[in-house]
């Protein structure tokens, strides 16, 4: 059973976004940064309020409150934009010969074989961490930070649905996580 597809940098950025949004470590780091900033804003707001600025300049106090609300609303978008920007910069550092371009995934026995113009990778199915389908992509995780990234619209050869069903059926026997939040 085989599928052929093409990866672009944007597909890899989509994987980075998915992983960043679902990794407990990344989410904790973002939450920690938001807490530190919220505390700093609160201290400034408190100093302004208790230092008499609220009585002299109520606009200043309202301005700080608006600033805090804007921060809470804008931060997730900024984090997403910065993550994509950083991923694009990292991928631009090299040619990514085995990552960007045409890919072929073949399921033979207990192995998943990836072929590109630059390499061939054989992976025992028991070492697949999990399979996640989200937002037009399927990510076949080989480790916490690496996965076969399959953009559904870029599948040029084979039947993706049939391939994924066969893969998931074989993986279920091993107890691999399928289409759900990871248990990290």
Secondary structure, 3 states (H helix, E strand, C coil): CEEEEEECHHHHHHHHHHHHHHCHHHHHHHHHHHHHHHHHHHHHHHHHHHCCHHHHCHHHHHHHHHHHHHHHHHHHHHHHHHHHHHHHHHHHCCCCCCCCEEEEEEEECCEEEEECCCCEEEEEHHHCCEEEEECCEEEEECCCCCEEEEEHHHEEECCHHHHHHHHHHHHHHHCCEECCCCCC
